[in-house]
Amino acid sequence: MSIQIGPLKLDAPVLLAPMSGVTDLPFRRLARRLGAAMETSEMIACREAILRTDSSRRKAGRASDGAIMAVQIAGHDPEIMADAARFCVDDGADIIDLNFGCPAKKVVGKLSGSALMRDECRAAEIFEAVVGAVDVPVTLKMRTGWDENHRNAPKLAQIAERSGIRLVTVHGRTRAQKYNGQADWRFIRRVKEAVRIPVIANGDIRCLDDIAACLARSGADGVMIGRGACGRPWVIGEAIRYLADGTRGQGPALGEQMAIVLEHFEAMLVHYGEYRGVRNFRKHVSWYSNGLPNSTGFRDRIFKLEHPARIRTEIASFYSATIDKAAA
Ligand SMILES: Cc1cc2nc3c(=O)[nH]c(=O)nc-3n(C[C@H](O)[C@H](O)[C@H](O)COP(=O)(O)O)c2cc1C
């Protein structure tokens, strides 16, 4: 299974979802080392991209050579979005992804993110302006619609295709659902049947069986995994191997997991500096340890620590004790 995104060929049809505050450069680098073939930046507001703020540069950084790099932009003004796309391509983006899915009030309030699904004329203007502004493929990430009574993703995908968009990803929920309820993989089939460009299905894919079920129900060309990769940056690589030859990975052994957690922590310190690196890492360490014995106490201890050396020691002793217990 491979996907053609304009002139770019993606051999592995499993994508890591963009997640603000999670899939930053350290996380994407790890996912890439563990088998991911493509990376998408966290959402970047167009004005930030144009001003090339420190934050936007940090978000748009390429995690590794050799992987296709999509930079996701959010906005509502076609010309400003076109300018932002140009800047991102100048800085090295291989793909521009348009955010039509974010449900957050502060984004929707500015008529960006999923609010754009309510205005098909504006959407078409954005597609045409951005596609016309850059010579790399432009892709779209959206939801099924604004709410249950307005599930216009199939129509919007057709508008996008006519405007030159090269791939659509659909999170199988409406904006009204935010993250509640279940992603509707069956509805994504309506998008797939409406267009010829590749369609990626997204939402609630947690394990290898979910991938098979989602592909069967949606008829999509590939899948995108978000929260299922939190604390498990290896799942994208595992999913790619599963689709390639049916191999069912069990996740890395505990010793290897410890090495991954420590590698992730070091990368966070380099990327954000010590103060923010330590704080931003807390959610990751919480996800990594979730489900392991005595993880609640481990989290309580590590959340109070400020000094990197003490955090490293705490991680090493927690995992070593867990490994010993598993061997006993
Ligand atoms: C913490 C968090 C941050 C997110 N940030 C973004 C974002 O920046 N851009 C985007 O298109 N979607 C974003 N999403 C949505 C995900 O990409 C994905 O569509 C959604 O989580 C459903 O997939 P999942 O069930 O596999 O997590 C975010 C989701 C979460 C949980």
The ligand as a Tripos MOL2 file, in Angstrom:
@<TRIPOS>MOLECULE
LIG
   31    33     1     0     0
SMALL
NO_CHARGES

@<TRIPOS>ATOM
      1 C1         -3.6470   17.2720   22.4880 C.3       1 LIG1
      2 C2         -4.1500   17.2850   21.0600 C.ar      1 LIG1
      3 C3         -3.6830   18.2510   20.1960 C.ar      1 LIG1
      4 C4         -4.1270   18.2760   18.8660 C.ar      1 LIG1
      5 N1         -3.6090   19.2080   18.0020 N.ar      1 LIG1
      6 C5         -3.9580   19.1640   16.6790 C.ar      1 LIG1
      7 C6         -3.3330   20.0370   15.7340 C.ar      1 LIG1
      8 O1         -2.4490   20.8390   16.0680 O.2       1 LIG1
      9 N2         -3.7360   19.9410   14.4460 N.ar      1 LIG1
     10 C7         -4.7040   19.0500   14.0310 C.ar      1 LIG1
     11 O2         -5.0330   18.9930   12.8530 O.2       1 LIG1
     12 N3         -5.2880   18.2210   14.9100 N.ar      1 LIG1
     13 C8         -4.9280   18.2390   16.2080 C.ar      1 LIG1
     14 N4         -5.4780   17.3460   17.0790 N.ar      1 LIG1
     15 C9         -6.4320   16.3320   16.5630 C.3       1 LIG1
     16 C10        -5.6790   15.0380   16.1650 C.3       1 LIG1
     17 O3         -4.8050   15.2800   15.0970 O.3       1 LIG1
     18 C11        -6.6680   13.9370   15.7690 C.3       1 LIG1
     19 O4         -7.4180   14.3780   14.6800 O.3       1 LIG1
     20 C12        -7.6220   13.5590   16.9060 C.3       1 LIG1
     21 O5         -6.9400   13.4510   18.1440 O.3       1 LIG1
     22 C13        -8.3440   12.2460   16.6190 C.3       1 LIG1
     23 O6         -7.4330   11.1900   16.4150 O.3       1 LIG1
     24 P1         -7.0420   10.1350   17.5930 P.3       1 LIG1
     25 O7         -8.3220    9.5520   18.1030 O.co2     1 LIG1
     26 O8         -6.1590    9.1380   16.9130 O.co2     1 LIG1
     27 O9         -6.3470   10.9300   18.6560 O.co2     1 LIG1
     28 C14        -5.0700   17.3180   18.4070 C.ar      1 LIG1
     29 C15        -5.5450   16.3490   19.3110 C.ar      1 LIG1
     30 C16        -5.0960   16.3220   20.6120 C.ar      1 LIG1
     31 C17        -5.6070   15.2500   21.5350 C.3       1 LIG1
@<TRIPOS>BOND
     1     1     2 1
     2     2     3 ar
     3     2    30 ar
     4     3     4 ar
     5     4     5 ar
     6     4    28 ar
     7     5     6 ar
     8     6     7 ar
     9     6    13 1
    10     7     8 2
    11     7     9 ar
    12     9    10 ar
    13    10    11 2
    14    10    12 ar
    15    12    13 ar
    16    13    14 ar
    17    14    15 1
    18    14    28 ar
    19    15    16 1
    20    16    17 1
    21    16    18 1
    22    18    19 1
    23    18    20 1
    24    20    21 1
    25    20    22 1
    26    22    23 1
    27    23    24 1
    28    24    25 2
    29    24    26 1
    30    24    27 1
    31    28    29 ar
    32    29    30 ar
    33    30    31 1
@<TRIPOS>SUBSTRUCTURE
     1 LIG1         1 GROUP 0 **** ****
